[in-house]
C-alpha cells in the first residue's frame, strides 16, 4: 500500500476562517489512496518547496513518487474549473466567469521545476540531465473535459469548453471521470510514467534508480507540508514539533498554576499558548471561557476550538449550556445587555461601550453565564481597568483558573497598569523567542525601538527571509502608492508564486481614509475586507485581504503590505507600527509618507519590485 505523508490529511484553516479551505484536495486524497492501494509508492500532500533566496514557496498539492522510476506533481482544482479559447482557464460560479490568469498547468509545471531545482542543488546533479523521471498532471475533481472539442457543446455567445486546448496539455488533464474511478486514475498515472520513460531513455530505472535515496535523504527529512511551515501557529494545532516545544514546555510547567499571566513579545506564540491551555482544560472537563478584544481574532479562536460563535443576540441560556465559550469581550457584553437593559442610541460613543461593560459586570455577578472553571484572555494588553473589573466578576469563584496573555509593546487602547496585573496574577511568565517572523523581519522589529525590544530573540532554526522594504512617497500622492502596491502584488504572485490569500494589506486607518478606497481589485485579483474574505466559498477565486492594523492584531500573514503610514497620531505610534509589522511571517513592505512623524524609526531601506 502506498505510504502517504502526512498520514492523516491536514485540514487547512486560514486566519479567521470557520471551515477548511482545501476540500478538493481532501476529496482527491481519498481517491488517490484507493487508486494506489496496491503499490509501494510514496505520496506527499501539500508539499512546500522553499527557495531560501525568495519569499515565495511553490505548493505541490500531491507529489506521487515511484521509488523505481521518479515522481509526478499533481495540481488539484475543485468546482467548475475549465478551459476555453475565449477565457482560458477559468471557473464558472453561479453563471459568472472567473478567470485564472496563471492557469493550473502553469502552476503544476512551475511547482515541478522548483522541486527539480531544489533537489538538484541538494544532490549536486545537473538540473538539465536529471537522473529520474519527472512529470505533472492536473486533477479536476468536479469538472468534465470533453473527449473531442466540438462546437455543438458551445453555449450561446461562447466558444466550446476545452476548445483549442492543445493535445500536449489535454494529455495531462485528469477530469472528474478519471479522478473518481480508481482503476482509471491508477492507469493514467502509470501511462504518464511509461511515456516519461520513453522520453528519457537515459534515466536508470528499477533497482538502479536513485529516487529512493533522494526521497529518504532530501524530501522527507528536509521539506515540510504547508501546515508545518506556514500555518502551524495560525492553526494552533497541537502537533509535536521542535518549533513550538519551548512554548509547550512553559505552558506545561504553568498548567498547575490557577492564576497566571504571560507576557510575550510579538510572534512568541501567545495565541498558540492560549489555545494549548484551553485544549488541556477542556480535555480535563473544565468549562472554559476564552476572551479576546477584536472580531477577526475571536472568529479564528472560535474555529480552532470548534466552538459556536457568540453574537450580540446570543441568549444567555445558550451560553450557559456551552462547555466552551469563545467571545470578543464586547460581544459577550452585548449578549448580556440584549433585551435586558437600555443602551445609548449611538453605538460609536464611549458611553455606549461603558454601558455594555456595566451590563456584562452585572450579569457576571448575577451568575447569568454559569460557572466557568477556566478563563483565558488573549491579547489582553488592551483590557482597561474597567474590563479587568468585569474579568474579576467573571472569575469571582476562587476555584476559577485564569490565564492572561498580553504584550506591553502592542498596547493600542487603554491598558491596565502593571501593578494591578501583578496584584492579580503575580510576576508574569516570559515569552521572548520569536516563532513567527523571519530573521530579517525580527531584526527590523527590534530596530523600531531597540530599548523596548532588547530581549527579543530568534531561534537559529528561523529562515533568514528577504530584506524588509520601507519606501517613501510624497504625501497625498495616491497614484504613487497604488503603483507601488500593484508592483509588489504582481511580483509576489507572478514571480514568487505567493498565493493571493497569503498577502494582507494593513493600514493604520479605516478603508475609506486609505489609498485602497474604491479599489476593487489589484493586478486582477479581488480585494476584500478580512471578514468577507474568510466567508468565501471554496469555488470563489483567490483574493487579497485588507484590514486595519487594530483589527488584524493577533493574526498573521505570510506577506504584509503596510500602507498609508502618514502623519503623527496614535495610529502611527510605535505600538501601532510594531503591531502591524509583526503580523508578517516571511515578507514585509512598508509604504510611508514623507510627512510621517510617528514614534517608530522607519528609515527608507530595500528596493520595491519594478
C-alpha positions in Angstrom: 0.0 0.0 0.0 1.2 3.5 -0.8 2.6 5.5 2.1 1.1 9.0 2.5 2.6 12.0 4.2 1.0 13.3 6.4 -0.6 10.0 7.4 -3.7 11.9 8.4 -4.8 14.6 5.9 -4.4 18.2 7.2 -7.4 20.5 7.1 -6.1 24.0 6.4 -7.8 26.9 8.2 -6.7 30.4 7.1 -6.8 33.1 9.9 -10.4 33.9 10.7 -11.9 31.1 8.6 -14.7 29.0 10.0 -14.2 25.9 7.7 -11.3 24.1 6.0 -10.1 25.7 2.7 -8.7 22.5 1.0 -11.8 20.4 0.4 -10.9 19.4 -3.2 -7.5 18.1 -2.0 -9.2 16.1 0.7 -11.5 14.5 -1.8 -8.7 13.7 -4.2 -6.6 12.3 -1.4 -9.2 9.7 -0.6 -9.4 8.8 -4.4 -5.7 8.6 -4.7 -5.4 6.3 -1.6 -7.7 3.8 -3.2 -6.1 4.1 -6.6 -2.6 3.4 -5.3 -3.6 0.8 -2.6 -1.6 -2.0 -4.2 1.6 0.0 -4.8 4.6 0.6 -2.6 4.9 4.2 -3.7 5.1 7.4 -1.5 2.8 10.3 -1.7 3.4 13.7 -0.1 0.5 16.1 0.2 0.7 19.9 0.4 4.4 19.9 0.0 6.1 23.3 0.1 9.3 23.7 -2.0 11.0 26.8 -0.5 13.8 28.8 -2.0 15.9 30.4 0.7 16.6 33.4 -1.5 12.9 34.1 -2.3 9.7 34.9 -0.5 7.6 32.6 -2.5 7.1 28.9 -2.0 5.8 26.5 -4.6 3.0 24.5 -3.1 2.6 21.0 -4.5 -0.8 19.6 -3.9 0.4 16.0 -4.3 3.8 14.5 -5.2 3.4 10.9 -6.3 6.7 9.0 -6.1 7.6 5.7 -7.6 10.9 4.7 -6.0 12.0 2.8 -9.1 11.3 5.5 -11.7 10.6 9.1 -10.5 7.9 11.5 -9.4 4.8 13.2 -10.7 3.4 16.6 -9.4 -0.4 16.7 -9.3 -2.2 20.1 -9.1 -5.8 19.7 -7.8 -8.7 22.0 -8.8 -12.2 21.7 -7.5 -15.5 23.2 -8.7 -16.4 24.0 -12.2 -12.9 24.7 -13.4 -12.3 24.5 -17.2 -10.6 25.8 -20.3 -11.9 27.7 -23.3 -10.3 29.6 -26.1 -12.2 32.7 -25.2 -11.5 32.8 -21.4 -8.5 30.4 -21.0 -8.5 28.6 -17.6 -11.5 29.8 -15.5 -14.3 28.9 -13.1 -18.0 29.2 -13.7 -19.6 30.2 -10.4 -23.3 30.9 -10.4 -23.1 31.6 -14.1 -20.2 34.1 -13.5 -16.9 33.6 -15.4 -13.9 33.9 -13.1 -10.6 33.8 -14.9 -7.5 32.1 -13.5 -4.8 34.1 -15.2 -2.0 31.7 -14.3 -3.8 28.5 -15.0 -3.4 25.1 -13.4 -1.0 23.7 -16.0 1.5 26.5 -15.4 1.1 26.1 -11.7 1.9 22.4 -11.9 4.9 22.9 -14.3 6.2 25.8 -12.1 6.0 23.6 -9.0 7.7 20.7 -10.7 10.6 22.8 -11.9 11.0 24.4 -8.5 11.2 20.9 -6.9 13.7 19.8 -9.5 15.9 22.9 -8.9 15.8 22.3 -5.1 16.7 18.7 -5.4 19.4 19.3 -8.0 21.0 21.8 -5.6 20.9 19.3 -2.7 22.1 16.3 -4.6 24.5 18.3 -6.8 23.4 16.9 -10.1 22.7 18.7 -13.4 19.2 20.1 -13.4 19.1 19.7 -17.2 20.1 16.0 -17.1 18.0 14.6 -14.3 18.7 11.0 -13.1 14.9 10.4 -12.5 11.7 10.7 -14.4 9.6 13.8 -13.6 6.2 14.9 -14.9 2.9 16.6 -14.0 -0.8 16.2 -14.0 -3.8 18.5 -13.3 -6.7 16.8 -11.4 -10.2 18.4 -11.9 -12.1 16.5 -9.3 -15.5 18.1 -10.1 -15.3 19.0 -13.8 -15.7 17.1 -17.1 -13.4 17.6 -20.1 -15.0 16.8 -23.5 -13.2 14.0 -25.3 -13.3 15.9 -28.6 -13.5 19.7 -29.0 -16.8 20.5 -30.8 -18.9 23.5 -31.5 -22.2 21.7 -30.7 -21.4 21.9 -27.0 -20.9 25.6 -27.0 -23.1 27.9 -25.0 -24.6 30.9 -26.8 -22.1 33.7 -27.4 -19.2 31.5 -26.1 -16.7 29.1 -27.6 -16.9 25.4 -26.7 -15.5 24.4 -23.4 -12.0 22.9 -23.8 -11.8 24.1 -27.5 -8.3 24.9 -28.5 -6.8 23.1 -25.5 -3.5 21.7 -27.0 -3.2 18.0 -27.2 0.0 18.1 -25.2 -1.9 19.8 -22.4 -5.0 17.6 -22.7 -2.9 14.5 -22.0 -2.0 15.9 -18.6 -5.6 16.7 -17.6 -7.5 14.3 -15.3 -11.1 15.3 -15.2 -13.8 14.0 -12.7 -14.5 10.9 -14.8 -10.8 9.9 -14.5 -10.2 11.1 -10.9 -13.3 9.4 -9.5 -12.6 5.9 -11.0 -9.6 4.4 -9.0 -8.7 2.0 -11.7 -8.7 4.7 -14.4 -6.8 7.1 -12.1 -4.1 4.5 -11.5 -3.8 3.7 -15.2 -3.5 7.4 -16.1 -0.6 7.8 -13.7 1.0 4.6 -15.0 0.6 5.8 -18.6 2.4 9.0 -17.8 5.3 7.2 -16.1 5.7 5.0 -19.2 5.6 8.0 -21.6 8.3 9.7 -19.5 10.4 6.5 -19.7 10.2 6.6 -23.5 11.0 10.3 -23.5 14.1 10.0 -21.2 15.6 6.6 -22.1 18.9 7.6 -20.4 17.3 7.5 -16.9 18.2 4.5 -14.9 15.1 2.6 -13.7 14.3 -0.2 -11.3 17.0 -1.2 -8.7 19.5 1.3 -10.2 17.1 4.2 -9.7 18.3 7.0 -7.3 14.7 8.0 -6.4 14.5 6.1 -3.1 17.7 7.7 -1.9 16.6 11.2 -2.8 13.3 10.7 -1.0 14.9 9.3 2.1 17.8 11.8 2.3 16.2 15.0 1.0 12.4 15.1 0.5 11.1 13.6 3.7 13.7 15.0 6.2 14.1 18.5 4.9 10.8 19.5 3.5 7.6 20.2 5.3 3.9 20.3 4.5 2.0 23.6 4.3 0.7 23.1 7.9 4.2 22.6 9.3 5.8 25.7 7.7 3.1 28.4 7.4 0.1 27.5 9.4 1.2 25.7 12.5 0.9 28.7 14.9 -2.0 30.1 13.0 -4.0 26.9 13.2 -2.8 26.3 16.8 -2.6 22.6 16.1 -1.3 20.5 19.0 1.4 18.8 16.9 4.7 17.6 18.2 7.5 19.8 16.7 10.7 21.3 17.9 9.5 24.6 16.6 6.9 25.2 19.4 8.4 23.0 22.1 9.6 25.9 24.2 6.1 27.4 24.4 4.6 24.0 25.3 7.3 23.5 28.0 6.4 26.8 29.6 2.7 26.1 29.4 3.0 22.6 30.8 5.0 24.0 33.7 2.4 26.6 34.3 -0.6 24.3 33.9 -0.8 23.7 37.7 -0.9 27.5 38.4 -4.5 28.7 38.6 -3.9 32.4 38.2 -1.1 33.3 35.8 -0.2 36.0 33.4 2.1 35.5 30.3 3.9 38.5 28.9 5.2 37.9 25.4 6.8 39.8 22.6 5.1 39.7 19.1 5.2 36.4 17.4 6.4 34.4 20.5 3.4 32.0 20.5 0.9 33.7 22.9 -2.2 32.7 20.9 -0.8 29.2 20.4 -0.1 29.0 24.2 -3.6 30.3 25.0 -5.2 27.6 22.8 -2.9 25.0 24.2 -4.1 25.8 27.7 -7.7 25.8 26.5 -7.4 22.4 24.9 -5.9 20.9 28.0 -8.5 22.5 30.3 -11.3 21.2 28.0 -9.8 17.8 27.9 -9.9 17.8 31.7 -13.6 18.6 31.6 -13.2 22.2 32.7 -15.8 24.6 31.4 -13.8 27.2 29.6 -14.2 30.8 28.5 -11.8 32.3 26.0 -11.9 36.1 25.6 -10.2 38.5 23.3 -10.5 42.1 22.1 -11.2 42.1 18.3 -13.6 40.3 15.9 -11.2 38.6 13.5 -9.2 37.0 16.3 -12.4 35.9 18.0 -13.5 34.2 14.8 -10.1 32.4 14.5 -10.2 31.2 18.1 -13.7 30.0 17.7 -12.8 28.0 14.7 -9.7 26.5 16.3 -11.6 25.3 19.3 -14.6 24.1 17.3 -16.9 26.4 19.3 -20.0 28.2 18.4 -19.7 32.0 17.8 -21.1 34.3 20.4 -23.2 37.0 18.7 -24.8 40.2 20.1 -28.1 38.4 20.3 -27.0 35.0 21.6 -29.2 34.1 24.5 -27.7 33.6 28.0 -29.4 30.2 28.2 -27.5 29.1 25.1 -24.2 30.4 26.6 -24.8 28.6 29.9 -25.3 25.3 28.0 -21.9 25.5 26.3 -18.8 23.8 27.8 -16.5 26.0 25.6 -17.4 29.7 25.1 -15.2 31.8 22.9 -16.1 35.5 22.5 -14.9 39.0 21.9 -15.4 40.8 25.2 -17.9 43.3 23.7 -19.9 40.6 22.0 -20.3 38.8 25.4 -21.3 42.2 26.9 -23.9 42.8 24.1 -25.4 39.3 24.7 -25.7 40.2 28.4 -27.4 43.5 27.6 -29.7 42.1 24.8 -33.3 42.7 25.8 -32.3 43.3 29.4 -31.2 47.0 29.6 -31.5 50.2 27.6 -28.3 51.2 25.8 -27.3 54.6 24.4 -28.6 55.0 20.8 -25.2 56.0 19.3 -23.1 52.8 19.2 -19.9 54.8 18.4 -19.7 56.7 21.7 -17.7 55.8 24.9 -21.0 55.9 26.8 -22.3 53.0 24.7 -19.3 50.8 25.4 -19.3 51.8 29.1 -22.9 50.7 29.3 -22.1 47.4 27.7 -19.3 46.7 30.2 -21.7 47.6 33.1 -24.3 45.2 31.7 -21.6 42.4 31.5 -20.4 43.0 35.0 -23.9 42.8 36.4 -24.6 39.7 34.5 -21.4 38.1 35.7 -22.1 38.9 39.4 -25.6 37.5 39.0 -24.2 34.3 37.6 -26.1 34.6 34.3 -23.3 32.9 32.4 -23.0 30.0 34.8 -19.7 29.0 36.4 -16.5 28.8 34.4 -13.7 26.5 35.6 -11.2 28.2 33.4 -10.9 31.7 31.8 -8.3 32.5 29.2 -7.7 36.0 27.8 -5.7 36.5 24.6 -4.3 39.9 23.5 -5.1 41.3 27.0 -2.8 44.3 26.7 -5.8 46.4 25.7 -8.0 45.4 28.6 -8.7 48.6 30.6 -9.1 48.7 34.4 -12.9 48.6 33.8 -12.5 45.5 31.7 -10.4 43.9 34.4 -13.2 44.5 36.9 -15.5 42.7 34.6 -13.0 39.8 34.4 -12.9 39.8 38.2 -16.7 39.4 38.2 -16.5 36.5 35.8 -13.9 34.7 37.9 -15.3 35.7 41.3 -15.3 32.0 42.3 -11.9 31.4 43.8 -11.8 28.0 42.1 -11.8 29.6 38.6 -8.5 29.4 36.8 -7.3 32.4 34.8 -4.6 32.8 32.2 -3.9 36.3 30.9 -1.8 36.7 27.8 -0.5 40.2 26.9 2.3 42.3 25.3 3.0 45.8 26.6 4.7 46.6 23.2 1.3 46.3 21.4 -1.0 48.4 23.5 -3.3 50.3 21.1 -6.0 51.4 23.5 -6.2 51.8 27.3 -4.1 49.4 29.3 -4.3 48.2 32.9 -1.2 49.2 34.9 1.4 46.5 35.6 0.9 46.9 39.3 -2.7 45.9 39.0 -1.8 42.9 36.9 0.8 41.8 39.4 -1.7 42.2 42.2 -4.0 39.7 40.4 -1.5 37.3 38.9 1.9 37.8 40.5 5.1 38.1 38.3 4.3 37.2 34.7 5.9 34.3 32.8 8.0 35.5 29.9 7.9 34.5 26.2 10.9 36.1 24.4 11.7 33.8 21.5 10.2 34.8 18.1 8.4 31.9 16.4 6.6 33.8 13.6 8.8 36.2 11.7 11.8 35.6 9.6 15.2 36.7 11.0 15.2 39.9 8.8 11.7 40.9 10.0 12.7 40.1 13.6 15.7 42.4 13.3 13.6 45.1 11.7 11.1 44.9 14.6 13.9 45.3 17.1 15.1 48.4 15.2 11.8 50.1 15.7 12.7 50.7 19.4 15.9 48.7 20.4 15.5 49.6 24.1 12.0 48.1 24.4 12.9 45.0 22.3 16.2 44.3 23.9 15.3 40.7 25.0 13.5 39.8 21.7 15.4 36.9 20.0 15.0 34.5 17.1 15.9 30.8 17.3 18.7 29.6 14.9 16.2 27.5 13.0 14.3 30.5 11.7 14.8 31.2 7.9 16.6 34.4 7.1 13.9 35.8 4.8 14.2 38.8 2.4 15.1 42.3 3.3 12.3 44.4 4.7 11.4 47.2 2.3 10.4 50.7 3.5 9.5 53.0 0.7 8.6 56.7 0.9 6.0 58.5 -1.2 5.0 62.2 -1.4 2.2 62.9 1.0 -1.1 62.8 -0.8 0.3 61.0 -3.9 -2.3 58.3 -4.3 -1.1 57.2 -7.7 2.4 56.6 -6.4 1.2 54.4 -3.5 -1.1 52.4 -5.8 1.7 51.8 -8.3 3.9 50.6 -5.5 1.2 48.2 -4.2 0.4 46.8 -7.6 4.1 46.2 -8.4 4.5 44.4 -5.1 1.5 42.2 -5.6 2.4 41.4 -9.3 5.9 40.5 -8.2 4.8 38.2 -5.4 2.0 36.4 -7.3 3.6 36.2 -10.7 7.3 35.8 -9.9 7.4 34.5 -6.4 4.3 32.3 -6.7 2.9 33.6 -3.4 -0.8 32.8 -3.0 -3.1 35.8 -3.1 -4.7 34.8 0.2 -1.2 34.8 1.9 -1.0 38.6 1.3 -2.5 41.0 3.7 -2.8 44.8 3.1 -2.9 46.6 6.5 -3.4 50.2 7.3 -3.3 52.4 10.4 -6.6 53.9 9.2 -10.1 52.8 8.1 -10.5 51.7 4.5 -12.3 55.0 3.5 -9.3 57.0 4.5 -6.7 54.9 2.6 -5.4 54.6 -0.9 -7.4 51.4 -1.2 -10.8 53.3 -1.1 -12.7 52.4 -4.3 -10.1 49.9 -5.5 -11.9 46.7 -6.1 -9.0 44.6 -7.4 -5.2 44.8 -7.6 -3.4 43.2 -10.6 -6.6 41.5 -11.5 -7.1 39.9 -8.0 -10.2 40.8 -6.0 -9.5 42.9 -2.9 -11.8 42.2 0.0 -12.1 43.1 3.7 -10.9 40.4 6.0 -14.4 39.4 7.3 -15.7 38.9 3.7 -12.5 37.1 2.6 -12.9 34.4 5.3 -16.5 33.7 4.3 -15.8 33.0 0.7 -16.9 29.7 -0.9 -14.4 27.1 -1.9 -15.2 27.8 -5.5 -14.6 31.6 -5.2 -11.4 32.9 -6.8 -8.4 33.8 -4.7 -8.4 37.3 -3.2 -6.3 39.8 -1.3 -7.3 40.8 2.2 -7.3 44.3 3.7 -7.9 45.4 7.2 -6.9 48.0 9.8 -3.9 47.1 12.0 -6.2 47.3 15.0 -8.5 44.5 13.7 -5.6 42.4 12.4 -4.0 42.2 15.8 -3.5 38.6 16.9 -3.5 37.3 13.3 -0.6 36.8 10.8 0.1 36.6 7.1 3.0 35.3 5.0 3.3 38.7 3.5 2.2 42.1 4.9 2.0 45.3 2.9 1.6 48.2 5.5 0.4 51.2 3.6 -0.8 54.8 4.3 1.7 55.3 7.1 1.4 59.1 7.4 1.4 62.0 9.9 1.7 61.9 13.6 -1.1 60.3 15.7 -1.8 57.3 18.0 -2.4 55.2 14.8 1.2 55.5 13.7 3.0 55.5 17.1 5.5 52.8 18.0 3.0 50.3 19.4 0.7 50.5 16.3 3.6 50.2 13.8 5.1 47.2 15.8 1.7 45.5 15.9 1.2 45.8 12.1 4.8 44.9 11.1 4.9 41.9 13.4 2.0 40.3 11.5 4.4 39.4 8.6 5.9 35.9 8.6 8.1 36.0 5.5 8.0 39.4 3.8 7.2 42.9 4.9 6.7 46.1 2.8 6.1 49.5 4.5 4.8 52.4 2.4 5.2 55.7 4.4 4.5 59.3 3.6 7.3 61.9 3.6 5.3 63.6 6.4 5.5 60.6 8.7 6.3 61.7 12.2 5.3 58.7 14.3 7.2 57.1 17.2 8.9 54.2 15.3 12.1 54.5 13.4 11.2 53.9 9.7 14.2 54.9 7.5 13.9 54.1 3.8 15.5 50.7 3.0 15.4 48.0 0.4 14.0 48.3 -3.1 10.5 47.9 -4.4 9.9 45.4 -7.2 9.9 47.0 -10.6 
